[in-house]
Amino acid sequence: MSTPKQIKFIKEELSTAKNPLFFFDDDPDGICSFLLLYRLHKKGHGVILKTTPVLDNKFINKVKEYRPDKIFALDIPIVQQEFIDSAKRPFFWLDHHTPLEREHVHYFNPRIKKSDIYLPTSYFGYQLNKKDLWLAMVGCIADWHLPDFAEKFSKEYPDLLPKVTTIDEAYFDQPISQLVKMFSFLLKGKTSEVLKRIRILSRIKSPYELTKQTTSQGNYLYNAFERINKYYEPLIKTALEKKSKGKVHLFTYIESQWSFTPDLAAELLHNNPKKVVIIARHKSGEMKCSLRSRIIPIAPALERALEGIEGYGGGHEYACGAVIKEQDWDKFLKQFKKELPK
């Protein structure tokens, strides 16, 4: 939870920025966080981190290209000190992953003071931008959090969230789930196509432009979502039909164009709430994974399972990502299962 002083400070810094540059994660929480901040003043540029959760000197060319007066990093787990130093700009980092020690940055993370709190970055975004309630709601639900403004949203959009129950039901069983899925799928594909969709999203004023296609812009985005969803439906059907033994439900797939890993993981966990779900996508000699659980903490097991493995990973206690070299995949799986709590 951010303090009134922090909220005032960020709003003032945003309002005085003439050309802000926003870096954000490539998931619905990241895009909703960006939109919530960008729509406050509609200035600056956005850069999505499509292939990595790390903001480092590979992105310094964007600073040189856009010449911002201030930089905002949103929902990005790792910002390297070398990037902060090289950017040489006032730097503001809004996040909710495991806190890191960095210098010369204004760092806002609720877990600094309370390690077990879980508030998506779009929750902070709504504290800054009170106008776009629907964007904040989509970002929070997509990041598995039912915010304290859910009742307000339900009253304002009763057809999208008829009743406030649990995050699981909101994510999968309420009409707002279509928006959550849409935001996730609109971030898939070529970077140029994704950036075009984000530009259009920045001008969408109502969720009904998307769900009911009440404008040409909304219709364009809805059609893009449907084209991508046609690839997802047969995958999730196959994944749900797969049977599993033991604590782990594993599903691997090969898809060269689209990555549906986190989406498959979320839906499989919904249908297997007592399992640890692992979705792995074969690509370029690597297994790109999403790991999810409801009742079994997986972050510690993942950390130990990566020892002696060519790969990396991390995240939250019950939701992690990992990338493992294909030759180490069997060894990693064996170690991970062994490290899970009995």
C-alpha positions, 0 to 999 in steps of 0.5 A, a space after each residue: 500500500 502506498 502512502 499519500 506522500 508517495 502518491 503525491 510525489 509520483 503524481 507531481 513527477 508525472 505532471 512535470 515530465 515533458 517527455 517521460 519514457 515508460 518501460 513495462 512488462 509484457 503482461 496485463 498488469 504491465 500494460 495496464 500500469 503503463 496505460 494508467 500512468 500514460 493516460 494521466 497526461 498523455 505524454 511520452 513513449 512506452 517500451 514493452 519488454 517482450 523477451 526478458 523481465 530484465 531492464 539492462 543496457 540492452 535498452 539504453 538505445 531507447 533512452 538515446 532514441 527518445 531523449 526522455 526527461 524522466 524514466 518510469 519502470 513499471 512491473 519489471 522484476 529486475 532493473 540493473 544498476 548499470 542501466 540506471 547509471 547509464 540512463 542518467 535521468 531521474 528514475 522511478 521504479 514501481 514494482 511488486 516483485 522481490 525487492 532489490 537494492 539499487 541506488 539513484 532510483 526512486 523505488 516504490 514496492 509494497 514488499 519493502 515494508 511488508 514482505 508477504 503483501 501482494 499488490 499488483 503494480 496496476 493497483 498502485 496505478 489506480 491510486 494515481 489515476 482514479 479515472 480508469 477503474 476498468 483498466 486497474 481492475 483488469 490489471 489486478 485480476 490478471 495478476 491474481 489479485 481481487 482489489 479492495 475497489 472490486 465492489 466499486 467496479 461491480 456497481 459501476 459495471 454490474 454486467 462485467 462483475 455481477 457479484 464479488 466472490 473470489 479471485 478464481 471466479 472473477 478470473 475465469 467465471 465472470 464476464 470480466 474474464 473475457 477482458 483479462 484474456 483479451 489483454 493478455 492475447 493482445 500482447 502476443 505476436 510481433 513487437 510492431 503489431 503489439 505496439 500498434 495495439 497498445 497505441 489503440 488501447 491508449 485511446 480506448 475510453 470504455 471496456 465496452 468498446 472491446 467487449 461489444 465492439 462499439 467503436 472501430 478501434 474496439 472492433 479492430 482489437 477484438 478481431 485481433 484477439 479472436 485471431 490469436 484465440 483460435 490458436 489457444 483453444 486447441 492447446 488448452 483442450 489438449 492440456 485439460 485432457 492430459 492426465 497426471 499423477 503425483 503433485 505435478 501436472 506437466 504439459 509441454 508444447 511446441 508453438 513457434 509463433 505464440 507463447 500461451 504459457 502463462 495463460 495455459 498455466 492459469 487455466 490448468 491450475 483453475 481445473 487442478 487446484 491441488 496440483 503444481 502446474 508446469 507449462 513448458 514451451 519448446 523454443 530454440 533449444 530451451 524450455 520456457 516455463 510457467 509454474 503455478 500452485 495454490 497450496 504448495 509454495 514453489 519459489 523455494 523449490 525452484 531456487 534449489 532445483 536450478 542448482 547445477 542447471 543451465 537456466 534461470 527463474 524466479 517470481 512469487 511464492 506460488 507463481 514463477 517463471 523459468 527458462 531451462 536449457 533443453 539438455 538439462 530439462 529432465 534433470 531439472 524436473 527431477 530436482 524440482 519434484 524432489 524439492 517440493 514440500 512433502 
